[in-house]
Structures are given as structure tokens and as C-alpha cells.
């Protein structure tokens, strides 16, 4: 069946130590790549986008819920579908308690082209509490490359993540990744590593991001999700 070889404990430890050295090299390389990602320039979003949600019409700025950062999951759910993409659903199942992101000034939402009336029953079926909005009728998906025309001119969605940064009422697009770029994502730290402010810990480069825009965490400790204070769960702009 092609299972691993059977060896002695000493042989296993020697092989494990050799692999560990490679794993640590990958960790250092990933830290360097994350720092380079945080150095990317950003683009101001000047177009007005309107989405449908549980509370009616909202704007891109509203999606931040008063926090400094926004992470959007481009969930494949075409307007004519009765249920969302299975792969996107599996990805959303991996998302942990949102309090850990929110305590670091970061909001996570899902966006789909399906009407909200189709999203709502599917969300209830899956038991998700992640905020989810419809981009139906908006140009958001096309503008951020989450929906493309195929050779026949039909619109086709693609799974992805886009990150945005807020400075007052100004919104900036900082990063996007699609398809295999989602491999290994889903944890709080992996999502924060995609953002301009990162994990907001003092060891990260470039320096100063841990306190930028009044980021609530400021290199603070990780807590149980019910131990964060209200001022930590809401953004520097209040909400």
C-alpha cells in the first residue's frame, strides 16, 4: 500500500531532525514572504459598491463594521444556483471563532453573486454565523477578478480572498489571491498574514504595523474567545 518504512526509534528521530531543519527553513521563508506582502502598495477604492445583507443594503465601508481591516471570502455561488460551491463550503467550515480576528481589528465576511434570498437558507443549512452578503447586481466581483467571462462569454466565479484596509472613510485594496492561493488558509493567523497589518505583533516587519491605525491587539496576548473586551472586538473607529 506504499506505507512509510518501519524503522527504529533512533532512525525515526534522525529522519525527523533532518526534516525539521527543512521545516524551519520554510517557516523563515514564509515569514519573509509575509513581510514582503505587507510591503505591497495599495489602491484606493473609489467606486461605490452596494451589497445585500441581513440588515438590507450596505456599502463596502459598512462591511468593515468599524474595524481597520476587512478580509473577503469570494464564495462561489452563482445567481441561478440553489446551493453554494462545495469547495468554498469546505473552506468556510475551517474558519474559526471570529473573535480572534476581530480583536485584531479585522472583519471577515463572505460575498457571493447569488441573491441574498438564496444565500440565507443555505447559510442556515450549513449553520454558519459568518457575515455573508450578496453582490448581485454589483460590479464588485468583476472589478476584483472574482468573476470572469469564459470563452463563450458566460460569467464564471473563482474562489478567492481579498483584503482591504480602512483609514477613516477611505478604503484601500491591499491584496487578493485565488484558487490554489487558498491552500493552507483558514486559521486566524493565516488570514492575518494576508493583510497589510499582519498579526500586529512586535516582531513582524515592517516595524510600526502593530500600532498602525490604532490596531486593537498591539501585540497583545491571545485569549479565550469569550475573554476579549468589547473595545477590542470593535474597531478603532468605534461602531
MIKOLPA-993226 format. One line per field, with one value per residue (C-alpha): residue in three letters; x, y, z. Coordinates in pm, whole numbers, plus 32768, in hexadecimal, padded with zeros to 4 digits. Each point is the difference from the previous one (the first is absolute). Example, Ala and Ser with C-alpha at 12.3 -4.5 7.8 and 13.67 -1.06 7.14 Angstrom:
BEGIN
residu <- [ALA:SER] $
x <- [84CE:8089] $
y <- [7E3E:8158] $
z <- [830C:7FBE] $
REM end
This chain:
BEGIN
residu <- [UNK:UNK:UNK:UNK:UNK:UNK:UNK:UNK:UNK:UNK:UNK:UNK:UNK:UNK:UNK:UNK:UNK:UNK:UNK:UNK:UNK:UNK:UNK:UNK:UNK:UNK:UNK:UNK:UNK:UNK:UNK:UNK:UNK:UNK:UNK:UNK:UNK:UNK:UNK:UNK:UNK:UNK:UNK:UNK:UNK:UNK:UNK:UNK:UNK:UNK:UNK:UNK:UNK:UNK:UNK:UNK:UNK:UNK:UNK:UNK:UNK:UNK:UNK:UNK:UNK:UNK:UNK:UNK:UNK:UNK:UNK:UNK:UNK:UNK:UNK:UNK:UNK:UNK:UNK:UNK:UNK:UNK:UNK:UNK:UNK:UNK:UNK:UNK:UNK:UNK:UNK:UNK:UNK:UNK:UNK:UNK:UNK:UNK:UNK:UNK:UNK:UNK:UNK:UNK:UNK:UNK:UNK:UNK:UNK:UNK:UNK:UNK:UNK:UNK:UNK:UNK:UNK:UNK:UNK:UNK:UNK:UNK:UNK:UNK:UNK:UNK:UNK:UNK:UNK:UNK:UNK:UNK:UNK:UNK:UNK:UNK:UNK:UNK:UNK:UNK:UNK:UNK:UNK:UNK:UNK:UNK:UNK:UNK:UNK:UNK:UNK:UNK:UNK:UNK:UNK:UNK:UNK:UNK:UNK:UNK:UNK:UNK:UNK:UNK:UNK:UNK:UNK:UNK:UNK:UNK:UNK:UNK:UNK:UNK:UNK:UNK:UNK:UNK:UNK:UNK:UNK:UNK:UNK:UNK:UNK:UNK:UNK:UNK:UNK:UNK:UNK:UNK:UNK:UNK:UNK:UNK:UNK:UNK:UNK:UNK:UNK:UNK:UNK:UNK:UNK:UNK:UNK:UNK:UNK:UNK:UNK:UNK:UNK:UNK:UNK:UNK:UNK:UNK:UNK:UNK:UNK:UNK:UNK:UNK:UNK:UNK:UNK:UNK:UNK:UNK:UNK:UNK:UNK:UNK:UNK:UNK:UNK:UNK:UNK] $
x <- [8000:812D:8001:812F:8129:8017:813D:808D:7FB4:8167:7FE0:7EB1:8092:8124:7F12:7F19:8120:8066:7E9D:7FDD:8123:7F4B:7EB9:80A7:8097:7EA2:7F7C:810F:7FBE:7E8A:8042:80D3:7EF1:7EF5:80D7:8029:7E87:7FCC:80E4:7F1B:7F6E:7E89:7EF2:7EE9:7EA3:7F3C:7EDA:7ECB:7F94:7EB5:7FBC:7ECE:800F:7F31:7FCF:7FB7:80E4:8166:8139:8163:8055:7EE1:8092:8126:7F10:80DC:8145:8141:8012:7F15:8040:7F09:7FC6:7F8E:7F0B:7F96:7E84:7F6E:7EAD:7F53:8089:7F36:8136:8163:8140:8066:816F:7FAD:7F1E:811B:80E3:7F00:7FD8:816E:7FD3:8023:7F5E:7FF8:8050:8173:7FFD:7F22:80E5:810A:7F26:7FA6:7EA7:7FC3:7ED8:7F90:7F84:7F45:7F45:7ECC:7ED8:7FF2:7EB5:80C2:812B:7F30:7F68:814A:80B7:7EFD:8026:8179:7FDC:80F4:800B:80FB:7F6F:7F9C:7F8F:7F83:80B6:7EDD:7FDF:814A:8145:80D1:8050:8071:80C5:80C2:8031:7F21:7F20:807D:7F58:8051:804B:7E89:7FC5:7F5B:8062:80C8:8056:8149:8049:80DE:8059:801D:8082:7FAA:8083:7F3B:8085:7EDA:7EFF:8103:8017:8130:802E:8143:8004:7F47:8044:7F35:7FE1:8136:8059:7EFB:80BC:8068:7F20:7EE5:80A3:8006:8178:7FFC:7EF5:80AF:8141:7F4E:7FAD:80C1:800D:8054:7FE6:8056:8116:813B:80F0:7F61:8094:7FD4:8009:7EE2:7EE1:7FA9:7F7E:7F97:7EA2:7FCD:8000:7F5D:80EB:8148:80BE:7F19:7FCD:7F16:7ED9:7ED6:7F03:7F14:810D:8036:7F7C:7EF8:80F2:80E7:7EF0:7F9D:80DF:80C9:7EEB:7EF6:7EBC] $
y <- [8000:80E5:8042:809E:7F1E:7F63:806D:8016:812A:807D:7FEF:80B1:8117:8036:8017:80E5:80EB:8017:8057:80F9:80CA:801D:8059:811B:8082:8007:80BA:810A:801C:8024:8114:80B7:7FD5:8083:8132:803B:7FE1:810C:80E3:7FEE:814F:8033:808F:80E3:7F7C:812A:7F4E:7FDE:7E96:7F9B:7EA2:7F50:7F71:7FA7:8172:806D:80CA:803D:8097:7F7E:80EB:7F6F:7EA2:8064:8022:8119:7F39:8058:7ED2:7F2C:7EA0:7F94:7E96:7FF3:7EDF:7F60:800C:8060:80B1:7ED2:7F00:7F79:7FB5:8081:7F62:7ECB:8062:815E:7F67:7F1F:8132:80C4:7ED8:8034:8166:800F:80E3:8161:80A2:7FC0:80C0:8113:8035:8056:80FF:7F16:7FA7:7EC3:7FE4:7F26:8098:7F4E:805E:7F3A:80CD:801B:7F42:7ECF:8037:8011:7EA0:7F63:80B7:7F82:7E9E:8010:809A:811C:8148:80A9:8144:7FBB:80FA:7FF7:80BD:7FBD:8125:809B:8007:7FA0:7E9B:8067:812B:7F26:7EDE:7F0E:7FD4:7FE2:7FBD:7EAB:7FD2:7FF5:8143:7F5A:8089:7F0A:8030:7F9F:7FC9:8104:80ED:817A:80E5:816C:810C:8123:8158:80CC:7FF3:7FA9:7E91:7F62:7EB2:7F60:7E95:7EEA:7E90:7EF5:7E8A:7F4B:813E:7F94:7EBE:8005:8127:8004:8039:8156:802A:7F8C:8103:8116:7FAD:806F:8158:8146:800D:7E90:7F5D:8151:7F68:80C2:7F0B:802E:80D0:8113:809C:80D9:7F31:7F7A:8157:8083:8093:7FB2:7E88:7F75:7EDC:80BD:7EBD:7F97:7EA1:7F02:7FC1:7F19:8088:8065:80C5:8118:814F:80B6:8115:7EF8:7F5C:8148:80D7:8139:80CA:7F7A:7F5D] $
z <- [8000:7FF9:8176:80AE:804E:8159:80B7:815F:80E3:7FCC:7E85:800F:80D7:7F10:7ED8:80C7:805B:7E93:7F99:8120:7F7A:7EB3:80AD:80C1:7EBC:7F68:8133:7FE0:7E8A:8044:8100:7EFD:7EF7:80EE:8048:7E8A:7FD6:810A:7F36:7ED0:7F95:8019:7F20:8078:7FB7:7F81:7F5C:80D6:8030:809C:8089:808C:815F:812F:804F:7E9C:7F1F:8073:7F69:7FF4:811E:80CB:7FDD:80DD:8128:8080:7FFA:7F4A:7F1C:7F31:7F7C:7EF2:7F9E:7E95:8029:7EB7:7FF8:7EAE:7FF3:7F66:80FA:8125:80D1:8015:7F82:80C6:8003:807F:8107:8076:8017:80C9:80EB:8062:8078:817A:80FF:7F71:814F:7FC8:7EB6:8088:812C:7EFF:7F52:7EE1:7F7C:7F35:7F10:7EDE:7EBA:7EE7:7EC2:8066:807D:8179:7FFD:7F82:80E5:813F:7FFB:7F98:8116:80F8:7F7B:8035:815B:7FB7:80C2:7F16:7F71:7E97:7EFB:7E9B:7EED:7F11:7F10:806F:7F3B:812C:7F96:7EA6:807D:80F5:7F0E:80C0:7ECE:7E9B:7EB0:7F6B:7E89:7FBB:80C0:812E:8154:80D2:8170:80A1:8172:809D:8119:7FE8:8112:803E:80EB:808A:805A:807B:7EE8:7EF9:7F95:7F5C:7F52:807C:7F8B:7F4A:7FBF:7F4D:7FC2:8088:80BD:8100:8051:816B:8059:80FC:8152:80A5:7FD1:7E95:7FAB:80BF:7F43:7EC0:8088:7FFF:817E:8028:8156:80A1:80CE:8052:7F55:7EAA:7EE9:7F9B:815A:8074:7F73:815A:8065:7EAA:7FEB:816F:7FC8:813D:803A:7FFB:8031:811B:807B:7F68:80E6:801A:7F0A:811A:80B8:7F05:8073:7F36:7F9D:7F6D:7F33:7F5F:7F2B:8044:7F5C:80EA:7F90] $
REM end
